[in-house]
Amino acid sequence: MSTNSNLVTTSAIGTANGVAGLDAGGRVPQAQIPTPKITVGTTAPTSPSLGDVWIDTN
């Protein structure tokens, strides 16, 4: 018995809240990779988001 509950629909590829697509080389296109927020300083950010980078110069 097979089920389709684990399949990704083609309409979800490369869309917000979907899954990343792949280019001809099998890589995720740069346009689908988010740019992290990078903060440099001596005080940690008060409300960082998932994926943000903080560099402590202390």
Distance bins in CASP14 RR format, pairs under 12 A and 6 or more apart:
PFRMAT RR
TARGET T0000
AUTHOR 0000-0000-0000
RMODE 2
METHOD distances of the structure
MODEL  1
7 13 0 0 0 0 0 1 0 0 0 0 0
7 19 0 0 0 0 0 1 0 0 0 0 0
8 14 0 0 0 0 0 1 0 0 0 0 0
8 15 0 0 0 0 0 1 0 0 0 0 0
8 18 1 0 0 1 0 0 0 0 0 0 0
8 19 1 0 1 0 0 0 0 0 0 0 0
8 20 0 0 0 0 0 1 0 0 0 0 0
8 21 0 0 0 0 1 0 0 0 0 0 0
8 22 0 0 0 0 0 1 0 0 0 0 0
9 15 0 0 0 0 0 1 0 0 0 0 0
9 18 0 0 0 0 1 0 0 0 0 0 0
9 19 0 0 0 0 1 0 0 0 0 0 0
10 18 0 0 0 0 0 1 0 0 0 0 0
10 19 0 0 0 0 0 1 0 0 0 0 0
10 21 0 0 0 0 0 1 0 0 0 0 0
11 17 0 0 0 0 0 1 0 0 0 0 0
11 18 0 0 0 0 1 0 0 0 0 0 0
11 19 0 0 0 0 0 1 0 0 0 0 0
12 18 1 0 1 0 0 0 0 0 0 0 0
12 19 1 0 1 0 0 0 0 0 0 0 0
12 20 0 0 0 0 0 1 0 0 0 0 0
12 21 0 0 0 0 1 0 0 0 0 0 0
13 19 1 0 1 0 0 0 0 0 0 0 0
13 20 1 0 0 1 0 0 0 0 0 0 0
13 21 1 0 1 0 0 0 0 0 0 0 0
13 22 0 0 0 0 1 0 0 0 0 0 0
13 23 0 0 0 0 0 1 0 0 0 0 0
13 28 0 0 0 0 0 1 0 0 0 0 0
13 29 0 0 0 0 0 1 0 0 0 0 0
13 32 0 0 0 0 1 0 0 0 0 0 0
14 20 1 0 1 0 0 0 0 0 0 0 0
14 21 1 0 1 0 0 0 0 0 0 0 0
14 22 0 0 0 0 1 0 0 0 0 0 0
14 23 0 0 0 0 0 1 0 0 0 0 0
14 28 0 0 0 0 1 0 0 0 0 0 0
14 29 0 0 0 0 1 0 0 0 0 0 0
14 31 0 0 0 0 1 0 0 0 0 0 0
14 32 1 0 1 0 0 0 0 0 0 0 0
14 33 0 0 0 0 0 1 0 0 0 0 0
15 21 0 0 0 0 1 0 0 0 0 0 0
15 32 0 0 0 0 1 0 0 0 0 0 0
16 32 0 0 0 0 0 1 0 0 0 0 0
16 34 0 0 0 0 0 1 0 0 0 0 0
18 32 0 0 0 0 0 1 0 0 0 0 0
19 28 0 0 0 0 1 0 0 0 0 0 0
19 32 0 0 0 0 1 0 0 0 0 0 0
20 26 0 0 0 0 0 1 0 0 0 0 0
20 27 0 0 0 0 1 0 0 0 0 0 0
20 28 1 0 1 0 0 0 0 0 0 0 0
20 29 1 0 0 1 0 0 0 0 0 0 0
20 30 0 0 0 0 0 1 0 0 0 0 0
20 31 0 0 0 0 1 0 0 0 0 0 0
20 32 1 0 1 0 0 0 0 0 0 0 0
20 33 1 0 0 1 0 0 0 0 0 0 0
20 34 0 0 0 0 0 1 0 0 0 0 0
21 27 0 0 0 0 1 0 0 0 0 0 0
21 28 1 0 0 1 0 0 0 0 0 0 0
21 29 1 0 0 1 0 0 0 0 0 0 0
21 30 0 0 0 0 0 1 0 0 0 0 0
21 31 0 0 0 0 0 1 0 0 0 0 0
21 32 1 0 0 1 0 0 0 0 0 0 0
21 33 0 0 0 0 0 1 0 0 0 0 0
22 28 1 0 0 1 0 0 0 0 0 0 0
22 29 1 0 0 1 0 0 0 0 0 0 0
22 32 0 0 0 0 1 0 0 0 0 0 0
23 29 1 0 1 0 0 0 0 0 0 0 0
23 30 0 0 0 0 1 0 0 0 0 0 0
23 31 0 0 0 0 1 0 0 0 0 0 0
23 32 0 0 0 0 1 0 0 0 0 0 0
23 33 0 0 0 0 0 1 0 0 0 0 0
27 33 0 0 0 0 1 0 0 0 0 0 0
28 34 0 0 0 0 0 1 0 0 0 0 0
33 51 0 0 0 0 0 1 0 0 0 0 0
34 49 0 0 0 0 0 1 0 0 0 0 0
34 50 0 0 0 0 0 1 0 0 0 0 0
34 51 0 0 0 0 1 0 0 0 0 0 0
34 52 0 0 0 0 0 1 0 0 0 0 0
35 49 0 0 0 0 0 1 0 0 0 0 0
35 51 0 0 0 0 0 1 0 0 0 0 0
35 52 0 0 0 0 0 1 0 0 0 0 0
35 53 0 0 0 0 0 1 0 0 0 0 0
36 48 0 0 0 0 0 1 0 0 0 0 0
36 49 0 0 0 0 1 0 0 0 0 0 0
36 50 0 0 0 0 1 0 0 0 0 0 0
36 51 1 0 1 0 0 0 0 0 0 0 0
36 52 1 0 1 0 0 0 0 0 0 0 0
36 53 1 0 1 0 0 0 0 0 0 0 0
36 54 0 0 0 0 0 1 0 0 0 0 0
36 55 0 0 0 0 0 1 0 0 0 0 0
37 45 0 0 0 0 1 0 0 0 0 0 0
37 47 0 0 0 0 0 1 0 0 0 0 0
37 48 1 0 0 1 0 0 0 0 0 0 0
37 49 1 0 0 1 0 0 0 0 0 0 0
37 50 0 0 0 0 0 1 0 0 0 0 0
37 51 1 0 0 1 0 0 0 0 0 0 0
37 52 1 0 1 0 0 0 0 0 0 0 0
37 53 1 0 0 1 0 0 0 0 0 0 0
37 54 0 0 0 0 1 0 0 0 0 0 0
37 55 0 0 0 0 0 1 0 0 0 0 0
38 45 0 0 0 0 0 1 0 0 0 0 0
38 48 0 0 0 0 0 1 0 0 0 0 0
38 49 0 0 0 0 0 1 0 0 0 0 0
38 51 0 0 0 0 0 1 0 0 0 0 0
38 52 1 0 0 1 0 0 0 0 0 0 0
38 53 1 0 1 0 0 0 0 0 0 0 0
38 54 1 0 0 1 0 0 0 0 0 0 0
38 55 1 0 0 1 0 0 0 0 0 0 0
39 45 1 0 1 0 0 0 0 0 0 0 0
39 46 0 0 0 0 0 1 0 0 0 0 0
39 47 0 0 0 0 0 1 0 0 0 0 0
39 48 1 0 0 1 0 0 0 0 0 0 0
39 49 0 0 0 0 0 1 0 0 0 0 0
39 51 0 0 0 0 0 1 0 0 0 0 0
39 52 1 0 0 1 0 0 0 0 0 0 0
39 53 1 0 0 1 0 0 0 0 0 0 0
39 54 1 0 1 0 0 0 0 0 0 0 0
39 55 1 0 0 1 0 0 0 0 0 0 0
39 56 0 0 0 0 1 0 0 0 0 0 0
39 57 0 0 0 0 0 1 0 0 0 0 0
40 52 0 0 0 0 0 1 0 0 0 0 0
40 53 0 0 0 0 1 0 0 0 0 0 0
40 54 1 0 0 1 0 0 0 0 0 0 0
40 55 1 0 1 0 0 0 0 0 0 0 0
40 56 0 0 0 0 1 0 0 0 0 0 0
40 57 1 0 0 1 0 0 0 0 0 0 0
40 58 0 0 0 0 0 1 0 0 0 0 0
41 53 0 0 0 0 0 1 0 0 0 0 0
41 54 1 0 0 1 0 0 0 0 0 0 0
41 55 1 0 0 1 0 0 0 0 0 0 0
41 56 1 0 0 1 0 0 0 0 0 0 0
41 57 1 0 1 0 0 0 0 0 0 0 0
41 58 1 0 0 1 0 0 0 0 0 0 0
42 54 0 0 0 0 0 1 0 0 0 0 0
42 55 0 0 0 0 0 1 0 0 0 0 0
42 56 1 0 0 1 0 0 0 0 0 0 0
42 57 1 0 1 0 0 0 0 0 0 0 0
42 58 1 0 1 0 0 0 0 0 0 0 0
43 54 0 0 0 0 1 0 0 0 0 0 0
43 55 0 0 0 0 0 1 0 0 0 0 0
43 56 0 0 0 0 1 0 0 0 0 0 0
43 57 0 0 0 0 0 1 0 0 0 0 0
43 58 0 0 0 0 1 0 0 0 0 0 0
44 52 0 0 0 0 0 1 0 0 0 0 0
44 53 0 0 0 0 0 1 0 0 0 0 0
44 54 1 0 1 0 0 0 0 0 0 0 0
44 55 0 0 0 0 0 1 0 0 0 0 0
44 56 1 0 0 1 0 0 0 0 0 0 0
44 57 0 0 0 0 0 1 0 0 0 0 0
44 58 0 0 0 0 0 1 0 0 0 0 0
45 51 0 0 0 0 0 1 0 0 0 0 0
45 52 1 0 0 1 0 0 0 0 0 0 0
45 53 0 0 0 0 1 0 0 0 0 0 0
45 54 1 0 1 0 0 0 0 0 0 0 0
45 55 0 0 0 0 0 1 0 0 0 0 0
45 56 0 0 0 0 0 1 0 0 0 0 0
46 52 0 0 0 0 0 1 0 0 0 0 0
46 54 0 0 0 0 0 1 0 0 0 0 0
47 54 0 0 0 0 0 1 0 0 0 0 0
48 54 1 0 0 1 0 0 0 0 0 0 0
END
